[in-house]
Amino acid sequence: MKPRMMMILLHLSGVVVMINRVIHHQRFNEAVDVVYDAYIRCVEEEPVIQPVFGLSGVGKTFSIKLLTEKIRAGGEHEVLVVEFPPIRSYRAVIDECLMVFKLSPRAYKNEALALEGLRKQVESRGVKLIIFDEAQNLLERKVGIDPKAMGDTIKHISNKCGVSVAVYGLPDAERLFKGDDQLARRSMAPFYFYPYEWVGAEFKCFRNALGASIQYLHSLNIETFKINDLDFAKRMYVASSGRIAFSEKLIKEVVRMKVKSAFLEEFETAYKRASYSLLLGSNPFAPDAKISDQDMAMSYTSAMDQARAHV
């Protein structure tokens, strides 16, 4: 799939500001499409639960933003997006939903009344999709939250409100489904929003997305690498561990530096300024760095191991 770019630029006193710039690469599009399908199923009165698990820096948050805008643009339905802090009780899940509607949980004496209050809000506002973001926070270890009981809470919300629920989280959030057979059977297959791998078609997708970023720099009259520069692609892969959102972070940092050209020296500086990584002992953009396939593999597996994701 060829990448597409959507760019909105403001020129303020000679400074270019990037707003809502999206690289529509394959995995990003798939993540949006799979949850949009859950919304469509609810519209067709067959609501489902759709898990989405991914590492930090892959673009989960921005995919939620784009998906929400897409549904709201239709003018018929609403989306409820709930980003969870560490949750210390099962009712707190419902309370967080109520607070997004600017309702006080104290107005509801018990969990059953709170859930009924949520149902009424969902129905009156035309909500067809509830998105639970940062779902790993539903499994607060310090207070002994039981994954099965928390999974039952998600299932009850979906059943009571009659809507699809998308559960986004780090890989650890999958424990919600592994601990509850009924929830797992009720749910669609999980979508793994993982980084691209360093070989084959996966690396080709990564390079396509990076090519869109390089084109963007060219459009700003910043002299930089050619789209097909393999050495630069390998360096960016090691820097990002195959995560497009992180490579975009470095591109934005280069733009902020207001440079006329962006080659290894500029990206080395951008990496120092924009990266906090425990995975790498050296800067992959250092001119004397030699990037091997093993370096790329180690970057990927280290990121996956750190997130406790399947490799």
C-alpha positions in Angstrom: 0.0 0.0 0.0 1.5 3.3 -1.0 1.6 5.9 1.8 -0.6 9.0 1.6 0.0 12.3 3.3 -2.4 14.8 4.7 -0.7 18.1 5.7 -2.0 21.3 7.1 0.6 24.0 7.6 0.6 27.4 9.2 3.3 29.9 8.5 3.7 32.2 11.4 6.7 34.7 11.3 8.5 32.3 9.1 8.1 29.3 11.4 6.4 26.2 10.0 4.0 24.6 12.4 2.7 21.0 11.7 -0.9 20.4 12.5 -2.8 17.1 12.2 -0.2 15.6 9.8 -1.0 12.0 9.2 1.1 9.3 7.6 -1.5 6.8 6.3 0.8 3.7 6.5 -0.6 0.2 6.3 -0.7 -0.7 10.0 -2.2 2.7 11.0 -5.0 2.3 8.4 -5.7 -1.3 9.6 -6.0 -0.1 13.2 -8.5 2.6 12.2 -10.4 0.2 9.9 -10.8 -2.6 12.5 -12.3 -0.3 15.1 -14.5 1.5 12.5 -15.9 -1.9 11.7 -16.9 -2.4 15.3 -18.8 0.9 15.1 -20.5 -0.2 11.9 -21.5 -3.5 13.6 -23.2 -1.5 16.4 -25.0 0.7 13.8 -26.3 -2.6 12.4 -27.4 -3.6 15.9 -24.7 -6.2 16.4 -22.3 -4.5 18.9 -19.0 -6.2 19.6 -15.9 -5.7 21.8 -12.7 -5.0 19.8 -9.3 -5.2 21.6 -6.4 -3.3 20.2 -3.0 -3.8 21.8 0.2 -1.9 21.0 3.4 -0.5 22.2 3.9 3.2 23.2 4.9 5.3 20.2 3.1 3.3 17.4 0.3 5.8 16.9 -2.6 4.4 19.0 -3.6 7.8 20.4 -3.6 9.5 17.0 -5.6 6.6 15.4 -8.2 7.1 18.1 -8.4 10.8 17.3 -8.7 10.2 13.6 -11.3 7.5 14.1 -13.4 9.7 16.4 -13.3 12.6 13.9 -14.3 10.2 11.1 -17.4 9.0 13.0 -18.5 12.4 14.2 -18.1 13.9 10.7 -21.1 11.8 9.7 -23.2 13.9 11.9 -25.4 11.0 13.2 -23.5 9.3 16.0 -21.2 10.1 18.8 -18.1 8.4 20.3 -17.3 8.2 24.0 -13.5 8.2 24.6 -12.4 7.3 28.1 -8.7 7.5 29.0 -8.2 5.6 32.2 -5.9 6.6 35.1 -5.0 3.7 37.4 -8.3 2.2 38.4 -8.8 1.0 42.0 -12.4 -0.4 41.8 -14.7 -1.9 39.3 -17.3 0.8 39.7 -14.6 3.4 38.9 -14.7 2.3 35.3 -18.4 3.4 35.1 -17.6 6.6 37.0 -14.9 7.6 34.6 -17.4 7.2 31.7 -19.9 9.4 33.6 -17.3 12.1 34.2 -16.6 12.3 30.4 -20.3 13.3 30.1 -19.6 15.9 32.9 -21.8 14.0 35.4 -20.9 13.5 39.0 -20.6 9.8 40.1 -21.8 10.9 43.6 -25.3 11.4 42.1 -25.6 7.6 41.8 -25.8 5.6 45.1 -24.6 2.3 43.7 -23.1 0.6 40.7 -26.4 -0.5 39.2 -27.8 3.1 39.3 -24.5 4.4 37.8 -24.6 1.9 35.0 -28.3 2.8 34.2 -27.3 6.5 34.2 -24.5 5.8 31.8 -26.9 3.8 29.6 -29.3 6.8 29.4 -26.5 9.1 28.4 -25.3 6.8 25.7 -28.8 6.4 24.3 -29.7 10.1 24.4 -26.4 11.2 22.8 -26.4 8.7 20.0 -23.2 6.9 21.1 -22.4 3.9 19.0 -18.8 3.3 20.1 -17.1 3.5 23.5 -13.3 3.6 23.4 -11.4 2.6 26.5 -7.9 4.0 26.2 -4.9 3.0 28.4 -6.8 -0.2 29.4 -3.7 -1.6 31.1 -4.6 0.9 33.9 -7.7 -1.2 34.6 -5.4 -3.8 36.1 -3.9 -1.9 39.0 -1.7 -4.5 40.7 -1.4 -2.7 44.0 -5.1 -3.0 44.9 -5.5 -6.6 43.7 -7.9 -6.0 40.8 -9.0 -9.3 39.4 -8.7 -9.4 35.5 -11.8 -11.6 35.2 -14.0 -9.3 37.3 -12.7 -6.3 35.4 -13.4 -8.0 32.1 -17.0 -8.7 33.4 -17.4 -4.9 34.0 -16.4 -4.1 30.4 -18.9 -6.8 29.2 -21.7 -5.4 31.4 -21.1 -1.9 30.0 -21.3 -3.2 26.5 -24.4 -5.2 27.2 -26.3 -2.6 29.2 -25.6 0.3 26.8 -25.9 -1.8 23.6 -22.8 -0.4 22.0 -19.5 -1.6 20.6 -16.5 -1.2 22.9 -12.9 -0.8 21.7 -10.3 -1.6 24.3 -7.0 0.0 23.6 -3.9 -0.7 25.8 -0.4 -1.8 26.1 0.2 -5.5 25.6 -0.3 -6.1 29.4 -4.0 -5.2 28.9 -4.5 -8.5 27.1 -4.7 -10.1 30.6 -8.3 -8.7 30.7 -9.3 -11.1 28.0 -7.1 -14.1 28.9 -8.6 -14.1 32.4 -12.2 -14.1 31.2 -13.4 -16.8 28.7 -16.8 -15.2 28.3 -15.3 -11.8 27.4 -12.9 -13.5 25.0 -15.7 -15.3 23.2 -17.8 -12.1 23.0 -14.8 -10.2 21.5 -13.4 -10.0 18.1 -9.9 -11.1 17.4 -7.4 -8.7 18.9 -5.6 -6.3 16.6 -1.9 -6.0 17.4 -0.7 -2.5 16.7 2.9 -3.5 16.8 6.0 -2.0 15.3 7.1 -3.1 11.8 9.7 -5.8 11.7 13.1 -5.2 10.2 12.8 -7.6 7.2 10.7 -8.4 4.2 7.3 -6.8 3.5 7.2 -5.3 7.0 10.4 -3.3 6.5 9.1 -2.3 3.1 6.0 -0.8 4.8 8.3 1.0 7.2 10.4 2.5 4.4 7.2 3.6 2.5 6.1 5.5 5.6 9.5 7.0 6.1 9.5 8.0 2.4 6.4 10.1 3.0 8.3 11.9 5.8 11.2 12.6 3.6 8.9 14.0 0.9 7.5 16.2 3.6 10.9 17.6 4.4 11.5 18.2 0.7 8.2 20.1 0.5 9.5 22.5 3.2 12.6 23.1 1.1 14.8 21.2 3.6 17.6 19.4 1.8 17.7 15.8 3.1 18.2 12.1 2.2 16.7 10.5 -0.9 13.5 8.5 -0.4 15.3 5.2 -1.3 18.3 5.8 1.0 18.7 2.4 2.6 21.4 3.4 5.2 19.2 6.2 6.5 16.2 3.9 6.7 18.2 1.4 8.7 19.4 4.2 11.1 15.8 5.4 11.5 14.6 1.9 12.1 17.1 1.3 14.9 16.2 4.7 16.4 12.4 4.0 16.3 12.3 0.2 16.7 10.0 0.2 13.7 7.5 2.6 15.3 6.3 5.2 12.7 5.0 7.6 15.4 8.4 7.8 16.9 10.2 8.3 13.6 7.7 11.2 13.0 8.7 12.6 16.3 12.3 12.9 15.1 11.1 14.4 11.8 9.2 17.1 13.7 12.2 17.8 15.9 14.3 18.4 12.8 11.7 20.9 11.5 11.7 22.7 14.8 15.4 23.1 14.5 14.8 25.4 11.5 17.6 23.9 9.5 18.1 24.3 5.7 19.5 20.7 5.4 18.9 17.6 7.5 21.5 14.9 7.2 23.2 12.7 9.8 24.5 15.6 11.9 21.0 17.1 12.2 19.3 13.8 12.9 21.9 13.0 15.5 21.1 16.2 17.3 17.4 15.7 16.9 17.7 12.2 18.4 19.7 13.5 21.4 17.0 16.2 22.0 13.8 14.2 21.4 14.7 10.6 22.6 14.7 9.1 26.0 15.7 5.5 25.3 16.9 2.8 27.6 17.3 0.5 24.7 20.3 2.0 22.9 23.8 2.6 24.1 24.8 4.9 21.2 23.2 7.3 18.7 22.2 5.5 15.5 22.7 8.7 13.5 26.3 9.1 14.5 28.2 9.3 11.3 30.6 6.6 12.4 27.8 4.2 13.4 27.6 1.1 11.3 24.0 -0.4 11.3 23.7 -4.1 10.8 20.7 -6.3 10.5 21.5 -7.6 14.0 21.2 -4.0 15.3 17.8 -3.7 13.7 16.7 -7.0 15.2 17.9 -6.1 18.6 16.1 -2.7 18.5 12.8 -4.5 17.7 13.1 -7.3 20.2 14.3 -5.0 23.0 11.3 -2.7 22.5 8.9 -5.7 22.4 10.5 -7.3 25.5 10.3 -4.0 27.4 6.6 -3.8 26.6 6.1 -7.5 27.5 4.8 -8.1 24.0 4.8 -11.3 21.9 7.9 -11.5 19.7 
